Amino acid sequence: MSTSTSNAGSAAGSALRRGRRRPVDSTVKVLLVAAALVSVATTVGIVIALVQPTIGFFQQVSIVEFITGTSWTPTFAQKAYGVLPLVAATLTVTGVALAIAVPLGLGSAIYLSEYANPRTRKVLKPIIELLAGVPTVVYGFVALFALNPLLQKWWPTDNGPAFQNLLIAGIAMGIMIVPTIASISEDSMAAVPRSLREGAYALASTKMQVSTRVVVPAAMSGIVAAVVLGISRAVGETMIVTIAGGLTSDRIVLNPLEGAATMTAFIANISSGDIPVGSLDYDSVFAVGALLFLITFALNAVSIRMVRRFREVYE
Amino acid sequence: MNPTTDTTNRPSVSVAGVGAQSTGARTSEAADPVMKLSGVSVFYGAYEAVRDTSMPIQEKQITAMIGPSGCGKSTILRSLNRMNDLIPGARVSGSVTYHGQDLYAKDVDPIEVRRRIGMVFQKPNPFPKSIYDNVAYGPRVTGMQVSSMDDLVEKALRDAALWDEVKDKLKTSGLALSGGQQQRLCIARTIAVRPEIILMDEPCSALDPIATAKIEDLMSELANDYTIVIVTHNMQQAARVSHYTAFFTAEVDEQQERHGRLVEFSQTGKLFTNPVDKRTEDYITGRFG
């Protein structure tokens, strides 16, 4: 005891001097800054790469036509550049996906956070999160070759779902984003202080009332963030809609039982064919890409605002 | 461990407990206690946190539970409205009766128990909702038939001595209030469901002296209508507000495990001026704890 104290005492004088530089520290700092800059640079790079062809596109196609046109046929002889069919398909698939993912995801989160005993939670949560690791191409094929035939078989009326359709793509996508919504919502519910639950129980609440009236509202910022992130994933998801969603884009498809191309499916499809660099078709890909970028950017902005708005300070 | 603690510990406990009970009974003669603990032990898993507690809770009186940290006073308090049910592995043996009915009987609904026996916690824990919704929460979840929720909220806030401070901002968040106001909001929230008994677990320990004084005044006021059980580590508080006091301490057994134990229960005046047990005397005179 006493020796270590005296050692520290005598070493203290020299240790306090600034003489000893720590080269490792400054190197690490440079590396970390570089790592952070790579993602910033990538974002900037994407914007630049998108902007130039997009400008090229809009020099030949008016923005009004792009935004209000109801037919998208860049590969047809009769070319039309109205993006609405792609947007409509994207919205339909996203809507179906959310209708599946929000109840399932929130339900799982409430179960995990409020009902499951700790041991069950420990086993179940990683399994649910594992769903997020399944490659989207697998979801696409399962949707097309396993789920859709079932859907067609069980459909009560004659005009059932097409071979590729927005409904089945949306269902698969919904299952895909369940883990995202469940996991983030559960984190946010688990962060609700125990004292709030106790307060609610002491006021003669049932477990369901504690969950829905206290925990869920208190965790709303996280839940909203989870749902918006889910929407972002749905809007940007490509593989499932390319495989199972269909390719129609010459008109707006509102019936989810039909197939239609989403923004991402169009980009994936046309990019895999050979289109000459600099052609209008080539530029159209970037115009759609830019729109997609704007939408996800706006969603993220909304998400940040919502999270701020719903954020509750507990103490 | 100090050997003297060990020798003084065991024999006098039961004697003091029983003796104290009769003292309490004598003072309030015919009055049947609204709650009664008989041989109550609380376990967390295999660990016995509090041993063999027997005491009455008298109607429309303030009963204080005092004692050093880890003496099991909060644990006992939480066994009175089955809040311990929420802790996995917690178990109660012995009997806790409420109007003669065993609270731990199989057919008893803990939700119904908590509607009649409310609780205010150590740290103010208003919900992240408006002041109004905090108070209306209990009546809403319990499905109380109310002619006017506004009137009920106002009454509860008035009874909790908070109305004048918040009447112009009922729609603002309960979290925007000061600590003392938050605690009074929690009391308002509790009395809004018209319980018979209010349990308070160190309700002033997070508050400054002025806020504490307000809560103490409020407690005395509320004792006209409610039975109150308060856990406090503040002996002066117990002496100031309570009619009955239970002194708990922690004793260490042969396996070096600490168990909470009721040492003495009697009228507050008697316990503080003329304690039966040496350990009570040591504690209240500041020689210990």
Interface residues (C-beta under 8 A of the other chain):
Chain A: N117 P118 P193 S195 L196 R197 E198 G199 A200 Y201 A202 L203 A204 S205 T206 Q209 R213 V214 P217 A218 E312 V313 Y314 E315
Chain B: N81 M83 L86 P88 I111 E112 R114 R115 G118 M119 F121 K123 N125 P126 F127 P128 K129 Y137 G138 V141 T142 L175 C186 R189 T190 V193
